[in-house]
Amino acid sequence: MSDYPFFFTWSAQNAAKPLELVGGEGAWFTTADGGRWLDLGALSYQVNVGHGNRRIVEAIKRQADTLCLAAPNAVFPAKLELARRLLALAGPGFAKVFFTLGGAEANENALKIARLVTGRLKNIARYRSYHGASMGALSLTGDWRRAPVEPGLPGVIHVQDCYCDRCPFGQRVETCRRECATNIGDVMQLEGPRSVAAVFLEPVPGANGVLVPPPEYWPLVRAACDAEGALLVADEVLTGFGRTGRAFGFQHWNVVPDMITVAKGLASGYGTIGAVIVHERIAQHFDERVLACGLTYYAHPLACAAAVETLKVYEDERMFERAAQLGPTLRRELDAIAARLATTTFARSLGLLGALEIEAPAAAWTALGRELSARRLSLHVDGKRGTAIFSPPLCITEDELVTGMRAFGEAAVAAFGAK
Ligand SMILES: Cc1ncc(COP(=O)(O)O)c(C=O)c1O
């Protein structure tokens, strides 16, 4: 047994890789051994605003000095301002916010709201998805993390992905009929007309490989949901708050979901907070009916203060626009690495969210891990599924991004070999 008196997540405890974090600034974090790491992964996709942001730290201190804790039904300025800002970011038609402590709970509550509103028991999600680790959210999740705790919530149906590089329908994106989207309508019919409460989709499946959908995908799914009276939930926990170059990922495709679930970038990790942003047409259901959802730490004042200041920093420093501007640089560097490697490699990206899918044996991925540590580069690498995912803080400079991506390229060549 390891010496640590706590569990590490998602790992056999003896194989866990501790990270002794002591601080950070901007796109960099530091470890107890004095190491300075370039953070190309925003520490699990959360630190969109960057490390060591003094404005947010000071806002939390001010909140602690005035109102440090609250009851779930409390009303105070940071809670009001946060809800108003979230509704404004979501766009016309969004009317209410339900606060949570993180992303899984946001999806958990969206599941409940969908059931309460529609009275239906089934939900659709995709195989290459992650929606959180609590039982309901994990039942929606399609990836490897679901299997160890199955059976989960009954009535979750998984469908194939918008995975253009390896189309599950055997098509090519140039000539396909967007079967990945139309299939969702077909599955709803086969499951029994008007039996699906909601379809849960990450606008761009993130941790499962940055599967950027074709532009027609979201509008087609929206139409299928409308035809069946099913709700559409955009899980923006990873893609929200500028990650893809817009406030929310769905805003690339001119559709309006019924609910948006958020966390991570909401307070950029400076506070533990998530939310469900609910469209008016759903919210009004609860005007006279009980919303059977609640949490003791609902809208915790310290988390609300952290989130409000985070949203102000995004706005003042035009960080969503920065992500959009830096997107082509990230893409150019990804393409350059893919062209250099000896193995089949796919590059995908939207804004400051990118992936390289590299066909290579496990030993080469282990070698990549060693090369990245030696270069003090931090990012999400999943050798079992053959992907490296890039999601740097949105404050990263172009120089830092290029330097980091080129260093990754050298590490990848050392691990996988050059053409
Ligand atoms: C798309 C998506 N949804 C939900 C979650 C779960 O969020 P949390 O870990 O805050 O519960 C994650 C976390 O990685 C995620 O990427």
Ligand as a Chemical Component Dictionary entry (heavy atoms), coordinates in Angstrom:
data_LIG
# 
_chem_comp.id                   LIG 
_chem_comp.type                 NON-POLYMER 
_chem_comp.pdbx_formal_charge   0 
_chem_comp.three_letter_code    LIG 
# 
loop_
_chem_comp_atom.comp_id 
_chem_comp_atom.atom_id 
_chem_comp_atom.alt_atom_id 
_chem_comp_atom.type_symbol 
_chem_comp_atom.charge 
_chem_comp_atom.model_Cartn_x 
_chem_comp_atom.model_Cartn_y 
_chem_comp_atom.model_Cartn_z 
_chem_comp_atom.pdbx_ordinal 
LIG C1 C1 C 0 -17.730 16.891 -20.425 1  
LIG C2 C2 C 0 -17.622 16.644 -18.955 2  
LIG N1 N1 N 0 -18.742 16.535 -18.219 3  
LIG C3 C3 C 0 -18.714 16.339 -16.896 4  
LIG C4 C4 C 0 -17.516 16.203 -16.223 5  
LIG C5 C5 C 0 -17.504 15.966 -14.748 6  
LIG O1 O1 O 0 -17.150 17.104 -14.053 7  
LIG P1 P1 P 0 -16.650 16.997 -12.537 8  
LIG O2 O2 O 0 -15.366 16.248 -12.538 9  
LIG O3 O3 O 0 -16.553 18.428 -12.099 10 
LIG O4 O4 O 0 -17.720 16.275 -11.777 11 
LIG C6 C6 C 0 -16.319 16.312 -16.940 12 
LIG C7 C7 C 0 -15.014 16.182 -16.261 13 
LIG O5 O5 O 0 -13.991 15.945 -16.834 14 
LIG C8 C8 C 0 -16.372 16.524 -18.345 15 
LIG O6 O6 O 0 -15.244 16.608 -19.077 16 
# 
loop_
_chem_comp_bond.comp_id 
_chem_comp_bond.atom_id_1 
_chem_comp_bond.atom_id_2 
_chem_comp_bond.value_order 
_chem_comp_bond.pdbx_ordinal 
LIG C1 C2 SING 1  
LIG C2 N1 SING 2  
LIG C2 C8 DOUB 3  
LIG N1 C3 DOUB 4  
LIG C3 C4 SING 5  
LIG C4 C5 SING 6  
LIG C4 C6 DOUB 7  
LIG C5 O1 SING 8  
LIG O1 P1 SING 9  
LIG P1 O2 DOUB 10 
LIG P1 O3 SING 11 
LIG P1 O4 SING 12 
LIG C6 C7 SING 13 
LIG C6 C8 SING 14 
LIG C7 O5 DOUB 15 
LIG C8 O6 SING 16 
# 
